[in-house]
């Protein structure tokens, strides 16, 4: 069994963020404004074109109303609360 690479882990994390954002009907523009960056920069973050820093990651988790580990591990993402 092959171990997952750090790059693959980041890709999974970004996919989890995207999935939750879409489940909550939040746009990339909405999250960008909430964390204080341009929509273009947010799109680059979510697509892995630029590095997702810890402060931004923590802000995104808070906006999505999830614990950071939920986004990292992906557990329970399909059953998140859609009330915001």
C-alpha positions as CSV (number, residue, x, y, z in Angstrom):
1,X,0.0,0.0,0.0
2,X,1.4,3.4,-1.0
3,X,1.4,6.2,1.5
4,X,-0.3,9.4,0.5
5,X,2.0,12.2,-0.4
6,X,1.9,15.7,1.2
7,X,0.8,17.1,-2.2
8,X,-2.1,14.6,-2.4
9,X,-3.1,15.5,1.2
10,X,-3.2,19.2,0.3
11,X,-5.3,18.3,-2.8
12,X,-7.7,16.4,-0.6
13,X,-7.9,19.2,2.0
14,X,-8.7,21.8,-0.8
15,X,-11.3,19.4,-2.2
16,X,-12.9,19.2,1.3
17,X,-13.0,23.0,1.6
18,X,-14.5,23.3,-1.9
19,X,-17.1,20.6,-1.1
20,X,-18.3,22.2,2.2
21,X,-18.3,25.7,0.6
22,X,-20.6,24.4,-2.2
23,X,-22.8,22.4,0.3
24,X,-23.3,25.6,2.2
25,X,-24.0,27.6,-1.0
26,X,-21.1,29.9,-0.3
27,X,-19.4,31.4,-3.3
28,X,-15.6,31.8,-3.6
29,X,-16.2,35.5,-3.6
30,X,-18.0,35.3,-0.3
31,X,-15.2,33.5,1.4
32,X,-12.6,35.8,-0.2
33,X,-14.4,38.9,1.3
34,X,-14.7,37.2,4.7
35,X,-11.0,36.4,4.9
36,X,-9.9,39.7,3.4
37,X,-8.4,38.6,0.1
38,X,-9.4,39.1,-3.6
39,X,-11.7,36.6,-5.3
40,X,-8.9,35.9,-7.7
41,X,-6.5,35.0,-4.9
42,X,-9.1,32.9,-3.2
43,X,-9.7,30.9,-6.4
44,X,-5.9,30.3,-6.6
45,X,-5.9,29.1,-3.0
46,X,-8.8,26.7,-3.5
47,X,-7.2,25.3,-6.7
48,X,-3.8,24.9,-5.1
49,X,-2.0,27.4,-7.4
50,X,-0.8,29.3,-4.3
51,X,-0.1,28.0,-0.8
52,X,-3.0,27.9,1.7
53,X,-1.5,29.5,4.9
54,X,-2.5,28.4,8.3
55,X,-4.2,31.7,9.2
56,X,-6.3,31.5,6.1
57,X,-7.1,27.9,6.7
58,X,-8.2,28.6,10.2
59,X,-10.4,31.5,9.0
60,X,-12.0,29.3,6.4
61,X,-12.7,26.5,8.9
62,X,-14.4,29.1,11.2
63,X,-16.5,30.6,8.3
64,X,-17.6,27.1,7.3
65,X,-18.4,26.4,11.0
66,X,-16.1,23.3,11.2
67,X,-13.2,22.3,13.3
68,X,-10.0,22.4,11.3
69,X,-9.5,18.6,11.7
70,X,-12.9,18.0,10.1
71,X,-11.6,19.6,6.9
72,X,-8.2,17.9,7.1
73,X,-9.7,14.4,7.7
74,X,-12.9,14.8,5.7
75,X,-14.9,13.0,8.3
76,X,-18.6,13.9,8.4
77,X,-18.4,16.5,5.6
78,X,-21.3,14.9,3.8
79,X,-23.5,15.3,6.9
80,X,-22.6,18.9,7.9
81,X,-25.2,21.3,9.0
82,X,-26.4,23.5,6.2
83,X,-27.8,26.1,8.6
84,X,-25.8,29.3,8.6
